[in-house]
């Protein structure tokens, strides 16, 4: 029987081995400039499991004060590309860096908005996708805990953590407060907690 603690250990080690560099500050500054100073938005994209992580990053950014949307790379080819505007910033996620639909999306995006900055989160920083990026955030390319070594498991874990890191850095840079949180969360337990915090003077 598989040792569950060993699975958790491998996932935890993958997180701790994510390469850390100035790229996080540079990306945070770039997003702040385009979104918070120039009224743009973050557009995230990816295929398959990576696409689900990209969607999660977009919704978490939006809920914490940085407007963001998910753009499906295939749907982009059927008109959804029109969501791109001047001052937007594109974050793509591909573990291999060879995902055809994502590579095509970048080409189409830059044909429509030539100056759009492009960031890639990938396990392969030497890939074709990374070659044209403004910034590359490497995941460390950990082996998957999947018994076949194929199913996106550990790779999506580190992608999620990288997204969370960017969210927290942007919260700090924008001074995101309980008042800001409450204004975006009108329902649910978290909305109640943030409003209670404001009432108690923790704005």
N, C-alpha and C positions, 0 to 999 in steps of 0.2 A: 504493500500500500504506500502511496505517495505521502511523504512527510509534509504536512501542511505548514509547519513552522519553517521548513526549508523553502517552500514557495514564498512565504512572506519575507523571509530573509533575503532571497534573491531580488524580490521587488524593492525592498528597502535599500539594498546595496546599489541597485541601479539608480535610484533617486540620489543617493549620496555621491554617486560618481558622475552625475551630470556636470559637464565642463562649465566652470564659472569664469567669466571674463568681463571686460568692459562692454561687451556687446549688449548686455542687459541695460546698462545705463544709456548707451547710444540709441537703442531701440525705444526705450522709454522717452527719451528726449525728442526723438523723431515723431512718435505718436502724439506727444504733448503739443509739439509745434503744429502738426497738421490738424489735429482734432480740436484742441482746446484754444489754440491761438488763431487758427485759420478756418474754423467751422467745417472741417472735413469730417470723415468718419473712418473707422477701421472696417475693412472687409476681409473676412477670413474664408479660407476655402481648403478643401481636401476631398479625397475620394474614400469611400468605404469607411472603415473604422476611424481613419485619420480625419475624415470629414465630420464624423460625429464629435470628435474632440474639437475640431475647428468651430463647430456650431456651439458647443459648450463654452468655449472661450469668448465667442461673440456675445452670448447672452450674459455671461458673467461680467464682461466689460461694460455692457450697457447698464446693468443693474448697479454698477458702482461708478457711474458718472462719465464713462467714455463711450459715446455712441458707436455701435458696431453692428454689423449684419453678417450673416452667413450667405455665401454665394456658391451654389452647387456648380462645379466646373462643367458638367454636361449641360445643365439648364442654361448656363451662361451662353452657350452656343445657339440657343433658341430664343434669344431676346433678353434674358435676365442680365446680360452684360450691361444693359442700359442703366443699371443702378449705380455704375461708376460715375463719379464726378471729380472735378478739379479739387485738389487738396485732400482727396482720399488717400488711404494707405492700404496696401494689400499684404496680408499675412497668409502664406500658404504652408500646408503641412504635408509632408511626404516622407515616410521612413526611408524608402529606397532612393528618393530624389529622382526617380525615373518614371513616375506616374504620368502617362501620356496626356490624360485630360487636364492635369494641373499645368504641365508644360505648355500645352496649347492655350490654356486660360491666360497665362502670363503674356504670351505673344499677343493675344487678342486684346487684353487689357491695355498693353502699351501701344497698340495701334490706335485705340480709342482715346486714351489719356497718356500720351507719351511720357509725361513727367512723373507718373505715379510711382512712388517708392515701393519697393518690393522686398519683403522679408521672407525667409524660408526657415522653417523648423524641420530638421532632418537628421537621420542617423548616418547620412553619407555626405559630409561637407564637401567632398570632391566631385559631387554629381553634376550633371548638366544643369539641373534646376538651380543649384547654388551658384553656378558660374556667373549667372546674370543678375544675382540678387544684390541689393544694397547692403544687406546684413544677413548673416547666416547664424542661426542659433543651433548648435549641435546637441543632440540628445545623449551622446556617448555611445550610441548604437549597442545597447545591452542585448544579450541573447534572450529570446522569448522563453518564458517559463512553460509555454505549451509543450506537451510531451513530444510533439512532432517538430518543435522549433519553428513553426510556421505561423500559427494564429497570432495576430496582433494582441499581445497581452502586456508584457513588460514595456514594449515600445510605446503603447498608448498611455501607460502609467506615467512615463517620464514626460510625454507630450503634455499631459494634463497638468503636471507639476510646473512645467515651464510656463504654461498659460497662466496658472495661478500666481506665479512669481511676477509676471508682467502686470497682472491685475493689482497686486499689492503695491508694487513700485509706483504705479500710476495713482493709486489712492493716496499714497504719501505725497507725491509730487503735486497733486491737485488740492490737497488738504481736504479730502472727502470726509464729510462729517455725518453724525447721526441725523442731523436735520436734512442733509442731502439724501441720505439713505431712506428716511421716512417719506420724503417727497416722491420717491420712486417705488415704494412698496406700500400700497394702500390696503393690502389684504394679507392674511396669514399671520403666523406666529412671529416671523422676523419683522414684519411691519409693525406689529404691536410692540415688540421689544424696542425698536428704534424710536417709536413715538414716546414710549415710557421713559427712555433715556433722555430725550429732549425735555420732557416735563420735569424730570429730576435735575435739570440743569446741565446735563452732559451733552451739550450741543455739538 
